[in-house]
């Protein structure tokens, strides 16, 4: 165990960090999820890391998701604007 690592709710910080991707993907059972939540609630280090990890994932999802499709009306206006510029 690292010197700054804690064991809370039967889980070490390392175990929580290892499971974060599974938590995000919904791949942990309810019992483990509850233990992870209890650990994070009582461990400031994991709470801060979890918040940063979550913010990073949200930012990545926003950047990686394709924009909504262009509507026919917007496409027609763009074509008209291009035609006028020519």
C-alpha angles and dihedrals in degrees: 000000000000116000093247094043121112134197113222128163089003093300131104122220089252092056091050092049090049092052098047095093091050090049091052091048091049091244101132126089120244095257094054091042090055091049091049091050091049091050094049092047090056100036117071093193093056092041091055093044092047091051091050091046091050093048090050092051092048091051091048092049091051092050096042098045111095116245117256114275118271111256121235090248094055091045091052091050091050092050090049092050091050091048091051091050092054 
